[in-house]
Amino acid sequence: MTEDVLDAVRWAVKKGQVDGRRVCAYGASYGAYASMQAATLAPELFRCAVGYSGVYDLTRMMSDDDAVLSRRVQGFLRRAVGTDEAELRAMSPVYNAARLKLPILLFHGGMDTRTPIGHAKALRDALEEAGNPPEWVVEPAEGHGFLDPEARVRLYTRLLAFLAKHIGSAPVGAKAAGTAAP
């Protein structure tokens, strides 16, 4: 599915629907994985990437997420994701952090049992080791998705500031007052 994301970005840029100089990958949960994996596989397409409560290590997903509590889910993951350790590592952003040379922002809830914070910490540590420390936001009392309205405001305020810094805050062709150009 990550290849589909990359194909869609390339298509949108080629058709002029998207300014290729202003693309940032963003997603939550599986979308966070897809964002980081897309940026890993084709870093030239993105100016930044954001992960929110994401899975970044497929080997870890098979052992410490709350999904392991269910045999049915375990069976699905084995069929859908696979069990080959080398393949899982090859498709895990945490093991390919050196390819992520663009700005990264990671959000995670400290109480997340769906994708435990160990995923985000492992990616943060791997990015730091690769010389690209990410921006890092942890909401200690939040789980898989932030429910507290104040935590959400902090998340989206930080996200908007990150996007403004790396891709700009106004659409291409927009007037200074923020209205779209004719």
N, CA, C and O atoms as a DFTB+ gen file, in Angstrom:
728 C
 N C O
     1  1       0.809      -1.190       0.000
     2  2       0.000       0.000       0.000
     3  2       0.855       1.258       0.000
     4  3       0.426       2.302      -0.492
     5  1       2.049       1.168       0.542
     6  2       2.923       2.341       0.543
     7  2       3.256       2.754      -0.880
     8  3       3.333       3.945      -1.181
     9  1       3.452       1.792      -1.746
    10  2       3.716       2.122      -3.159
    11  2       2.537       2.870      -3.765
    12  3       2.730       3.745      -4.608
    13  1       1.317       2.538      -3.349
    14  2       0.137       3.265      -3.825
    15  2       0.182       4.721      -3.382
    16  3      -0.158       5.618      -4.153
    17  1       0.603       4.960      -2.138
    18  2       0.743       6.329      -1.635
    19  2       1.764       7.090      -2.487
    20  3       1.523       8.224      -2.900
    21  1       2.894       6.454      -2.738
    22  2       3.936       7.104      -3.543
    23  2       3.445       7.375      -4.962
    24  3       3.685       8.453      -5.508
    25  1       2.761       6.405      -5.560
    26  2       2.211       6.608      -6.903
    27  2       1.219       7.770      -6.920
    28  3       1.209       8.565      -7.860
    29  1       0.389       7.869      -5.888
    30  2      -0.592       8.951      -5.817
    31  2       0.096      10.317      -5.706
    32  3      -0.325      11.278      -6.351
    33  1       1.139      10.403      -4.898
    34  2       1.872      11.673      -4.767
    35  2       2.499      12.036      -6.110
    36  3       2.380      13.173      -6.566
    37  1       3.157      11.086      -6.734
    38  2       3.787      11.356      -8.036
    39  2       2.752      11.801      -9.064
    40  3       2.987      12.751      -9.811
    41  1       1.608      11.120      -9.105
    42  2       0.548      11.466     -10.044
    43  2       0.048      12.889      -9.789
    44  3      -0.075      13.682     -10.723
    45  1      -0.243      13.214      -8.514
    46  2      -0.774      14.533      -8.170
    47  2       0.212      15.640      -8.514
    48  3      -0.189      16.709      -8.975
    49  1       1.492      15.394      -8.293
    50  2       2.519      16.385      -8.641
    51  2       2.590      16.538     -10.159
    52  3       2.608      17.656     -10.674
    53  1       2.631      15.415     -10.872
    54  2       2.722      15.448     -12.335
    55  2       1.529      16.181     -12.954
    56  3       1.695      16.918     -13.926
    57  1       0.341      15.987     -12.403
    58  2      -0.876      16.623     -12.922
    59  2      -1.014      18.078     -12.472
    60  3      -1.943      18.771     -12.885
    61  1      -0.097      18.536     -11.634
    62  2      -0.165      19.910     -11.155
    63  2      -1.192      20.119     -10.052
    64  3      -1.520      21.258      -9.719
    65  1      -1.698      19.043      -9.490
    66  2      -2.676      19.138      -8.409
    67  2      -2.017      19.448      -7.064
    68  3      -2.664      19.931      -6.135
    69  1      -0.732      19.164      -6.985
    70  2       0.026      19.348      -5.755
    71  2       1.363      19.981      -6.105
    72  3       1.994      19.604      -7.093
    73  1       1.793      20.935      -5.305
    74  2       3.110      21.543      -5.464
    75  2       4.132      20.573      -4.871
    76  3       4.185      20.389      -3.655
    77  1       4.931      19.964      -5.718
    78  2       5.901      18.974      -5.285
    79  2       6.934      19.496      -4.305
    80  3       7.631      18.707      -3.668
    81  1       7.047      20.812      -4.172
    82  2       7.984      21.394      -3.208
    83  2       7.351      21.560      -1.837
    84  3       7.999      22.042      -0.908
    85  1       6.069      21.157      -1.700
    86  2       5.351      21.390      -0.446
    87  2       4.592      20.155       0.024
    88  3       3.470      20.269       0.518
    89  1       5.190      18.984      -0.124
    90  2       4.512      17.751       0.279
    91  2       5.122      17.240       1.584
    92  3       6.335      17.066       1.705
    93  1       4.245      17.008       2.546
    94  2       4.653      16.426       3.825
    95  2       3.780      15.207       4.069
    96  3       2.561      15.277       3.910
    97  1       4.383      14.101       4.449
    98  2       3.634      12.886       4.769
    99  2       3.158      12.978       6.214
   100  3       3.929      13.322       7.110
   101  1       1.880      12.668       6.431
   102  2       1.317      12.709       7.780
   103  2       0.297      11.595       7.935
   104  3      -0.507      11.353       7.035
   105  1       0.329      10.923       9.066
   106  2      -0.682       9.916       9.342
   107  2      -0.643       9.486      10.791
   108  3       0.314       9.751      11.519
   109  1      -1.716       8.812      11.188
   110  2      -1.838       8.298      12.547
   111  2      -2.028       6.784      12.503
   112  3      -2.650       6.252      11.584
   113  1      -1.494       6.111      13.492
   114  2      -1.571       4.661      13.620
   115  2      -0.955       4.008      12.376
   116  3       0.229       4.212      12.110
   117  1      -1.725       3.232      11.610
   118  2      -1.152       2.678      10.378
   119  2      -0.710       3.801       9.443
   120  3       0.296       3.670       8.746
   121  1      -1.451       4.892       9.428
   122  2      -1.085       6.034       8.586
   123  2       0.265       6.622       8.962
   124  3       0.980       7.132       8.100
   125  1       0.621       6.556      10.241
   126  2       1.942       7.017      10.672
   127  2       3.018       6.102      10.113
   128  3       4.066       6.559       9.655
   129  1       2.743       4.797      10.157
   130  2       3.672       3.845       9.535
   131  2       3.805       4.160       8.046
   132  3       4.916       4.260       7.525
   133  1       2.672       4.316       7.364
   134  2       2.694       4.574       5.923
   135  2       3.443       5.862       5.602
   136  3       4.171       5.923       4.611
   137  1       3.275       6.880       6.418
   138  2       3.974       8.147       6.199
   139  2       5.486       7.984       6.324
   140  3       6.244       8.441       5.468
   141  1       5.910       7.329       7.393
   142  2       7.351       7.142       7.593
   143  2       7.941       6.191       6.555
   144  3       9.053       6.405       6.074
   145  1       7.199       5.144       6.213
   146  2       7.708       4.190       5.228
   147  2       7.781       4.847       3.849
   148  3       8.738       4.617       3.109
   149  1       6.784       5.661       3.494
   150  2       6.817       6.373       2.211
   151  2       8.020       7.309       2.165
   152  3       8.718       7.380       1.154
   153  1       8.259       8.025       3.256
   154  2       9.407       8.936       3.308
   155  2      10.731       8.179       3.300
   156  3      11.744       8.699       2.833
   157  1      10.722       6.956       3.814
   158  2      11.916       6.112       3.775
   159  2      12.200       5.633       2.355
   160  3      13.343       5.652       1.898
   161  1      11.148       5.204       1.665
   162  2      11.316       4.646       0.327
   163  2      11.553       5.707      -0.743
   164  3      12.248       5.449      -1.726
   165  1      10.982       6.902      -0.561
   166  2      11.109       7.960      -1.579
   167  2      11.276       9.316      -0.900
   168  3      10.409      10.182      -1.017
   169  1      12.386       9.500      -0.191
   170  2      12.557      10.746       0.559
   171  2      12.556      11.992      -0.331
   172  3      12.270      13.091       0.143
   173  1      12.869      11.827      -1.595
   174  2      12.893      12.981      -2.496
   175  2      11.500      13.558      -2.759
   176  3      11.390      14.689      -3.232
   177  1      10.444      12.813      -2.466
   178  2       9.079      13.292      -2.697
   179  2       8.554      14.179      -1.577
   180  3       7.572      14.896      -1.767
   181  1       9.189      14.140      -0.421
   182  2       8.639      14.799       0.756
   183  2       9.601      15.822       1.334
   184  3      10.820      15.668       1.256
   185  1       9.030      16.870       1.917
   186  2       9.834      17.885       2.606
   187  2       9.874      17.619       4.111
   188  3      10.738      18.130       4.823
   189  1       8.915      16.806       4.584
   190  2       8.858      16.464       6.001
   191  2       7.924      15.273       6.165
   192  3       7.221      14.887       5.232
   193  1       7.926      14.695       7.364
   194  2       7.031      13.587       7.670
   195  2       6.621      13.661       9.138
   196  3       7.411      14.032      10.006
   197  1       5.360      13.296       9.392
   198  2       4.802      13.351      10.740
   199  2       4.147      12.012      11.049
   200  3       3.373      11.486      10.249
   201  1       4.465      11.471      12.216
   202  2       3.839      10.251      12.677
   203  2       3.140      10.470      14.001
   204  3       3.699      11.076      14.916
   205  1       1.912       9.974      14.104
   206  2       1.087      10.140      15.296
   207  2       0.629       8.757      15.754
   208  3      -0.177       8.113      15.084
   209  1       1.142       8.306      16.890
   210  2       0.790       6.995      17.466
   211  2       1.055       5.854      16.489
   212  3       0.213       4.978      16.294
   213  1       2.219       5.879      15.891
   214  2       2.501       4.935      14.816
   215  2       3.242       3.667      15.195
   216  3       3.881       3.557      16.241
   217  1       3.118       2.718      14.280
   218  2       3.901       1.485      14.290
   219  2       5.124       1.762      13.426
   220  3       4.981       2.108      12.253
   221  1       6.311       1.618      13.978
   222  2       7.521       1.895      13.208
   223  2       8.458       0.697      13.147
   224  3       9.468       0.723      12.444
   225  1       8.118      -0.343      13.882
   226  2       8.935      -1.549      13.923
   227  2       8.005      -2.754      13.814
   228  3       7.355      -3.135      14.788
   229  1       7.945      -3.350      12.628
   230  2       7.031      -4.466      12.404
   231  2       7.399      -5.691      13.234
   232  3       6.520      -6.486      13.563
   233  1       8.667      -5.865      13.580
   234  2       9.037      -6.999      14.436
   235  2       8.474      -6.800      15.838
   236  3       8.033      -7.760      16.470
   237  1       8.486      -5.581      16.322
   238  2       7.953      -5.255      17.652
   239  2       6.427      -5.410      17.658
   240  3       5.844      -5.846      18.651
   241  1       5.793      -5.051      16.547
   242  2       4.344      -5.138      16.468
   243  2       3.868      -6.566      16.722
   244  3       2.786      -6.781      17.269
   245  1       4.673      -7.521      16.324
   246  2       4.284      -8.918      16.485
   247  2       4.462      -9.407      17.918
   248  3       4.092     -10.537      18.234
   249  1       5.033      -8.556      18.802
   250  2       5.300      -9.048      20.144
   251  2       4.796      -8.173      21.282
   252  3       4.578      -8.687      22.379
   253  1       4.599      -6.860      21.072
   254  2       4.251      -6.060      22.239
   255  2       3.037      -5.159      22.098
   256  3       2.719      -4.429      23.037
   257  1       2.354      -5.176      20.984
   258  2       1.145      -4.376      20.851
   259  2      -0.016      -5.100      21.517
   260  3       0.069      -6.298      21.787
   261  1      -1.110      -4.372      21.784
   262  2      -2.240      -5.039      22.409
   263  2      -2.863      -6.067      21.469
   264  3      -3.638      -6.916      21.908
   265  1      -2.534      -5.998      20.194
   266  2      -3.051      -6.968      19.230
   267  2      -2.580      -8.387      19.545
   268  3      -3.250      -9.351      19.175
   269  1      -1.447      -8.529      20.216
   270  2      -0.950      -9.883      20.494
   271  2      -1.834     -10.614      21.490
   272  3      -1.718     -11.830      21.647
   273  1      -2.706      -9.895      22.157
   274  2      -3.598     -10.541      23.107
   275  2      -4.663     -11.390      22.411
   276  3      -5.248     -12.280      23.028
   277  1      -4.909     -11.122      21.159
   278  2      -5.932     -11.844      20.423
   279  2      -5.300     -12.802      19.421
   280  3      -4.531     -12.389      18.552
   281  1      -5.632     -14.092      19.549
   282  2      -5.083     -15.086      18.603
   283  2      -5.569     -14.815      17.196
   284  3      -4.836     -15.023      16.229
   285  1      -6.800     -14.353      17.078
   286  2      -7.348     -14.042      15.760
   287  2      -6.547     -12.928      15.094
   288  3      -6.204     -13.021      13.916
   289  1      -6.255     -11.887      15.846
   290  2      -5.469     -10.772      15.314
   291  2      -4.049     -11.236      14.997
   292  3      -3.481     -10.857      13.973
   293  1      -3.484     -12.049      15.871
   294  2      -2.146     -12.580      15.606
   295  2      -2.119     -13.342      14.284
   296  3      -1.204     -13.160      13.481
   297  1      -3.100     -14.178      14.061
   298  2      -3.172     -14.941      12.815
   299  2      -3.288     -14.032      11.611
   300  3      -2.640     -14.255      10.588
   301  1      -4.118     -13.003      11.732
   302  2      -4.254     -12.042      10.640
   303  2      -2.924     -11.345      10.359
   304  3      -2.518     -11.216       9.204
   305  1      -2.251     -10.899      11.413
   306  2      -0.974     -10.195      11.233
   307  2       0.071     -11.105      10.590
   308  3       0.829     -10.665       9.726
   309  1       0.115     -12.355      11.004
   310  2       1.077     -13.275      10.389
   311  2       0.807     -13.414       8.894
   312  3       1.741     -13.440       8.092
   313  1      -0.478     -13.502       8.514
   314  2      -0.821     -13.632       7.088
   315  2      -0.611     -12.321       6.333
   316  3      -0.075     -12.324       5.225
   317  1      -1.028     -11.204       6.924
   318  2      -0.998      -9.918       6.218
   319  2       0.381      -9.277       6.202
   320  3       0.786      -8.685       5.201
   321  1       1.097      -9.396       7.307
   322  2       2.392      -8.721       7.437
   323  2       3.544      -9.678       7.200
   324  3       4.578      -9.291       6.657
   325  1       3.369     -10.918       7.601
   326  2       4.427     -11.905       7.440
   327  2       5.184     -12.143       8.722
   328  3       4.932     -11.503       9.743
   329  1       6.117     -13.073       8.654
   330  2       6.891     -13.434       9.842
   331  2       8.393     -13.444       9.589
   332  3       9.175     -13.652      10.516
   333  1       8.799     -13.226       8.358
   334  2      10.221     -13.235       8.031
   335  2      10.895     -12.009       8.643
   336  3      10.627     -10.873       8.250
   337  1      11.773     -12.261       9.609
   338  2      12.412     -11.173      10.360
   339  2      13.154     -10.200       9.448
   340  3      13.042      -8.988       9.631
   341  1      13.901     -10.696       8.480
   342  2      14.655      -9.809       7.578
   343  2      13.708      -8.936       6.765
   344  3      13.970      -7.750       6.561
   345  1      12.620      -9.514       6.306
   346  2      11.646      -8.740       5.528
   347  2      10.942      -7.702       6.401
   348  3      10.725      -6.570       5.970
   349  1      10.589      -8.086       7.616
   350  2       9.951      -7.146       8.530
   351  2      10.873      -5.974       8.848
   352  3      10.423      -4.830       8.919
   353  1      12.146      -6.252       9.037
   354  2      13.117      -5.181       9.294
   355  2      13.276      -4.270       8.070
   356  3      13.380      -3.051       8.201
   357  1      13.292      -4.869       6.906
   358  2      13.441      -4.079       5.670
   359  2      12.270      -3.122       5.471
   360  3      12.422      -2.070       4.850
   361  1      11.108      -3.485       5.993
   362  2       9.909      -2.669       5.827
   363  2       9.562      -1.858       7.075
   364  3       8.448      -1.349       7.197
   365  1      10.509      -1.739       7.992
   366  2      10.289      -1.005       9.237
   367  2      11.118       0.273       9.253
   368  3      12.344       0.208       9.172
   369  1      10.472       1.436       9.355
   370  2      11.223       2.690       9.384
   371  2      12.313       2.746      10.446
   372  3      13.346       3.378      10.227
   373  1      12.108       2.103      11.588
   374  2      13.094       2.173      12.660
   375  2      14.448       1.598      12.218
   376  3      15.493       2.059      12.678
   377  1      14.435       0.594      11.331
   378  2      15.685      -0.013      10.877
   379  2      16.258       0.696       9.652
   380  3      17.343       0.351       9.183
   381  1      15.543       1.669       9.145
   382  2      15.971       2.403       7.949
   383  2      16.011       3.897       8.202
   384  3      15.880       4.693       7.273
   385  1      16.190       4.277       9.449
   386  2      16.150       5.686       9.840
   387  2      17.209       6.530       9.138
   388  3      17.010       7.730       8.950
   389  1      18.320       5.932       8.752
   390  2      19.372       6.702       8.070
   391  2      18.885       7.269       6.745
   392  3      19.461       8.234       6.243
   393  1      17.835       6.691       6.169
   394  2      17.280       7.197       4.909
   395  2      16.341       8.379       5.127
   396  3      16.002       9.093       4.184
   397  1      15.925       8.583       6.376
   398  2      15.012       9.677       6.705
   399  2      15.821      10.927       7.024
   400  3      16.088      11.221       8.189
   401  1      16.201      11.644       6.007
   402  2      17.042      12.835       6.183
   403  2      16.210      14.114       6.274
   404  3      16.764      15.198       6.454
   405  1      14.901      14.001       6.154
   406  2      14.027      15.155       6.175
   407  2      13.533      15.425       7.595
   408  3      13.674      14.566       8.465
   409  1      12.958      16.599       7.843
   410  2      12.430      16.896       9.180
   411  2      11.307      15.928       9.554
   412  3      10.427      15.627       8.748
   413  1      11.363      15.456      10.788
   414  2      10.397      14.483      11.298
   415  2       9.784      15.018      12.590
   416  3      10.478      15.590      13.431
   417  1       8.482      14.825      12.731
   418  2       7.768      15.142      13.964
   419  2       7.036      13.880      14.409
   420  3       6.308      13.266      13.629
   421  1       7.235      13.502      15.661
   422  2       6.575      12.314      16.216
   423  2       5.707      12.706      17.402
   424  3       6.165      13.382      18.323
   425  1       4.442      12.271      17.371
   426  2       3.497      12.423      18.478
   427  2       3.179      11.029      19.003
   428  3       3.053      10.084      18.224
   429  1       3.051      10.900      20.315
   430  2       2.637       9.614      20.865
   431  2       2.032       9.815      22.243
   432  3       2.416      10.726      22.976
   433  1       1.090       8.963      22.584
   434  2       0.501       8.952      23.914
   435  2       1.260       8.005      24.815
   436  3       1.554       6.874      24.427
   437  1       1.576       8.452      26.000
   438  2       2.322       7.630      26.942
   439  2       1.565       6.407      27.430
   440  3       2.175       5.463      27.933
   441  1       0.237       6.409      27.286
   442  2      -0.597       5.295      27.754
   443  2      -1.100       4.442      26.588
   444  3      -2.033       3.658      26.763
   445  1      -0.513       4.576      25.425
   446  2      -0.964       3.854      24.232
   447  2      -0.646       2.365      24.367
   448  3       0.515       1.982      24.504
   449  1      -1.683       1.533      24.328
   450  2      -1.478       0.087      24.352
   451  2      -1.646      -0.522      22.961
   452  3      -1.185      -1.639      22.724
   453  1      -2.283       0.175      22.058
   454  2      -2.441      -0.324      20.684
   455  2      -1.082      -0.333      19.993
   456  3      -0.669      -1.351      19.438
   457  1      -0.399       0.786      20.026
   458  2       0.986       0.854      19.555
   459  2       1.787       1.494      20.688
   460  3       1.875       2.719      20.772
   461  1       2.358       0.688      21.538
   462  2       3.073       1.209      22.700
   463  2       4.143       2.232      22.317
   464  3       4.712       2.194      21.226
   465  1       4.387       3.121      23.230
   466  2       5.324       4.224      22.997
   467  2       6.720       3.733      22.623
   468  3       7.521       4.499      22.086
   469  1       7.019       2.468      22.901
   470  2       8.311       1.908      22.504
   471  2       8.567       2.044      21.009
   472  3       9.717       2.186      20.594
   473  1       7.514       2.003      20.192
   474  2       7.668       2.208      18.747
   475  2       8.251       3.595      18.464
   476  3       9.233       3.737      17.736
   477  1       7.629       4.601      19.051
   478  2       8.070       5.986      18.819
   479  2       9.458       6.221      19.408
   480  3      10.294       6.877      18.787
   481  1       9.702       5.693      20.593
   482  2      11.025       5.866      21.202
   483  2      12.113       5.208      20.357
   484  3      13.204       5.757      20.203
   485  1      11.813       4.030      19.812
   486  2      12.805       3.343      18.982
   487  2      13.100       4.145      17.721
   488  3      14.257       4.246      17.312
   489  1      12.068       4.720      17.097
   490  2      12.308       5.533      15.905
   491  2      13.038       6.816      16.271
   492  3      13.959       7.229      15.567
   493  1      12.636       7.445      17.360
   494  2      13.338       8.654      17.821
   495  2      14.828       8.360      18.028
   496  3      15.685       9.107      17.556
   497  1      15.124       7.275      18.733
   498  2      16.512       6.922      19.016
   499  2      17.283       6.610      17.730
   500  3      18.437       7.009      17.579
   501  1      16.639       5.899      16.810
   502  2      17.303       5.566      15.542
   503  2      17.561       6.821      14.717
   504  3      18.608       6.938      14.081
   505  1      16.620       7.757      14.722
   506  2      16.816       9.022      13.997
   507  2      17.938       9.839      14.633
   508  3      18.754      10.428      13.924
   509  1      17.984       9.877      15.956
   510  2      19.064      10.594      16.646
   511  2      20.412       9.971      16.299
   512  3      21.380      10.681      16.027
   513  1      20.469       8.645      16.309
   514  2      21.715       7.943      15.970
   515  2      22.134       8.233      14.525
   516  3      23.325       8.272      14.217
   517  1      21.158       8.435      13.649
   518  2      21.437       8.731      12.241
   519  2      21.739      10.208      12.008
   520  3      22.000      10.617      10.876
   521  1      21.705      11.012      13.073
   522  2      22.022      12.431      12.950
   523  2      20.838      13.298      12.551
   524  3      21.033      14.422      12.090
   525  1      19.618      12.805      12.717
   526  2      18.430      13.570      12.368
   527  2      17.405      13.486      13.502
   528  3      16.365      12.842      13.357
   529  1      17.701      14.137      14.627
   530  2      16.763      14.044      15.748
   531  2      15.402      14.640      15.370
   532  3      15.332      15.733      14.808
   533  1      14.332      13.921      15.682
   534  2      13.004      14.424      15.336
   535  2      12.489      15.410      16.378
   536  3      12.993      15.474      17.500
   537  1      11.486      16.169      15.988
   538  2      10.713      16.895      16.988
   539  2       9.877      15.832      17.695
   540  3       9.395      14.894      17.060
   541  1       9.708      15.974      18.986
   542  2       9.171      14.887      19.808
   543  2       8.108      15.421      20.747
   544  3       8.373      16.337      21.525
   545  1       6.906      14.863      20.685
   546  2       5.817      15.267      21.568
   547  2       5.184      14.019      22.171
   548  3       4.697      13.146      21.451
   549  1       5.197      13.945      23.488
   550  2       4.539      12.856      24.198
   551  2       3.512      13.479      25.136
   552  3       3.812      14.403      25.892
   553  1       2.299      12.953      25.067
   554  2       1.253      13.324      26.019
   555  2       1.140      12.138      26.978
   556  3       0.541      11.122      26.625
   557  1       1.704      12.249      28.185
   558  2       1.800      11.115      29.105
   559  2       0.471      10.442      29.456
   560  3       0.439       9.229      29.659
   561  1      -0.610      11.191      29.531
   562  2      -1.890      10.629      29.960
   563  2      -2.785      10.202      28.796
   564  3      -3.928       9.800      29.013
   565  1      -2.280      10.286      27.573
   566  2      -3.095       9.937      26.401
   567  2      -2.755       8.540      25.904
   568  3      -1.671       8.017      26.162
   569  1      -3.705       7.945      25.184
   570  2      -3.530       6.616      24.624
   571  2      -3.349       6.676      23.119
   572  3      -2.629       7.531      22.603
   573  1      -4.002       5.769      22.421
   574  2      -3.905       5.663      20.964
   575  2      -4.859       6.668      20.338
   576  3      -5.997       6.342      20.001
   577  1      -4.387       7.869      20.193
   578  2      -5.222       8.998      19.804
   579  2      -5.477       9.832      21.042
   580  3      -5.749       9.297      22.116
   581  1      -5.390      11.127      20.892
   582  2      -5.526      12.015      22.042
   583  2      -7.003      12.382      22.215
   584  3      -7.626      12.919      21.299
   585  1      -7.550      12.092      23.385
   586  2      -8.955      12.366      23.655
   587  2      -9.175      13.678      24.388
   588  3     -10.200      14.331      24.197
   589  1      -8.232      14.065      25.215
   590  2      -8.359      15.306      25.967
   591  2      -8.325      16.496      24.998
   592  3      -7.385      16.622      24.214
   593  1      -9.334      17.366      25.044
   594  2      -9.359      18.503      24.110
   595  2      -8.104      19.378      24.177
   596  3      -7.629      19.851      23.144
   597  1      -7.572      19.595      25.356
   598  2      -6.367      20.421      25.471
   599  2      -5.165      19.731      24.837
   600  3      -4.322      20.389      24.227
   601  1      -5.081      18.417      24.976
   602  2      -3.992      17.667      24.337
   603  2      -4.128      17.755      22.815
   604  3      -3.130      17.889      22.107
   605  1      -5.347      17.682      22.321
   606  2      -5.561      17.816      20.872
   607  2      -5.169      19.193      20.368
   608  3      -4.563      19.318      19.304
   609  1      -5.510      20.225      21.123
   610  2      -5.122      21.584      20.733
   611  2      -3.602      21.684      20.674
   612  3      -3.054      22.253      19.731
   613  1      -2.919      21.133      21.676
   614  2      -1.453      21.161      21.667
   615  2      -0.900      20.405      20.457
   616  3       0.035      20.868      19.803
   617  1      -1.488      19.231      20.162
   618  2      -1.037      18.432      19.024
   619  2      -1.180      19.221      17.730
   620  3      -0.213      19.367      16.981
   621  1      -2.384      19.733      17.461
   622  2      -2.613      20.389      16.172
   623  2      -1.927      21.747      16.072
   624  3      -1.570      22.175      14.974
   625  1      -1.738      22.427      17.192
   626  2      -0.965      23.674      17.173
   627  2       0.479      23.367      16.786
   628  3       1.067      24.063      15.958
   629  1       1.036      22.340      17.376
   630  2       2.418      21.938      17.065
   631  2       2.535      21.453      15.619
   632  3       3.497      21.779      14.925
   633  1       1.543      20.668      15.170
   634  2       1.540      20.180      13.790
   635  2       1.497      21.344      12.805
   636  3       2.267      21.363      11.844
   637  1       0.616      22.307      13.026
   638  2       0.524      23.453      12.111
   639  2       1.817      24.260      12.093
   640  3       2.240      24.717      11.032
   641  1       2.447      24.441      13.244
   642  2       3.724      25.166      13.290
   643  2       4.804      24.402      12.528
   644  3       5.604      25.005      11.814
   645  1       4.829      23.078      12.678
   646  2       5.809      22.238      11.975
   647  2       5.610      22.337      10.464
   648  3       6.570      22.507       9.712
   649  1       4.359      22.230      10.031
   650  2       4.069      22.329       8.598
   651  2       4.413      23.713       8.058
   652  3       4.986      23.827       6.974
   653  1       4.075      24.750       8.791
   654  2       4.403      26.111       8.355
   655  2       5.910      26.281       8.194
   656  3       6.375      26.916       7.247
   657  1       6.652      25.720       9.109
   658  2       8.114      25.828       9.068
   659  2       8.710      25.105       7.861
   660  3       9.667      25.588       7.256
   661  1       8.146      23.948       7.511
   662  2       8.787      23.113       6.494
   663  2       8.151      23.150       5.110
   664  3       8.815      22.850       4.118
   665  1       6.871      23.514       5.031
   666  2       6.263      23.607       3.695
   667  2       5.529      24.919       3.482
   668  3       5.004      25.159       2.395
   669  1       5.482      25.766       4.491
   670  2       4.804      27.055       4.373
   671  2       3.381      26.949       4.874
   672  3       2.779      25.875       4.879
   673  1       2.853      28.089       5.295
   674  2       1.521      28.071       5.893
   675  2       0.419      28.457       4.926
   676  3      -0.753      28.204       5.204
   677  1       0.760      29.061       3.805
   678  2      -0.265      29.495       2.857
   679  2      -0.147      28.700       1.561
   680  3       0.956      28.357       1.137
   681  1      -1.275      28.410       0.939
   682  2      -1.211      27.710      -0.346
   683  2      -0.445      28.524      -1.380
   684  3      -0.416      29.753      -1.316
   685  1       0.164      27.845      -2.313
   686  2       0.870      28.525      -3.396
   687  2      -0.134      29.423      -4.108
   688  3      -1.243      28.992      -4.425
   689  1       0.254      30.669      -4.358
   690  2      -0.624      31.607      -5.047
   691  2      -1.556      32.357      -4.121
   692  3      -2.323      33.203      -4.581
   693  1      -1.514      32.072      -2.825
   694  2      -2.393      32.759      -1.897
   695  2      -1.891      34.166      -1.619
   696  3      -0.687      34.420      -1.627
   697  1      -2.800      35.054      -1.381
   698  2      -2.450      36.438      -1.030
   699  2      -1.932      36.484       0.399
   700  3      -2.167      35.556       1.173
   701  1      -1.238      37.543       0.752
   702  2      -0.665      37.682       2.077
   703  2      -1.718      37.614       3.174
   704  3      -1.427      37.142       4.273
   705  1      -2.945      38.078       2.898
   706  2      -3.999      38.067       3.910
   707  2      -4.565      36.665       4.112
   708  3      -5.388      36.449       5.002
   709  1      -4.132      35.725       3.300
   710  2      -4.582      34.352       3.477
   711  2      -5.743      33.970       2.580
   712  3      -6.243      32.848       2.667
   713  1      -6.180      34.872       1.724
   714  2      -7.254      34.515       0.797
   715  2      -6.646      33.964      -0.473
   716  3      -5.541      34.340      -0.863
   717  1      -7.364      33.086      -1.105
   718  2      -6.862      32.469      -2.330
   719  2      -6.790      33.492      -3.452
   720  3      -7.648      34.365      -3.583
   721  1      -5.759      33.363      -4.244
   722  2      -5.605      34.248      -5.390
   723  2      -6.592      33.827      -6.478
   724  3      -6.893      32.640      -6.605
   725  1      -7.104      34.789      -7.272
   726  2      -8.039      34.419      -8.341
   727  2      -7.378      33.600      -9.419
   728  3      -8.031      33.211     -10.387
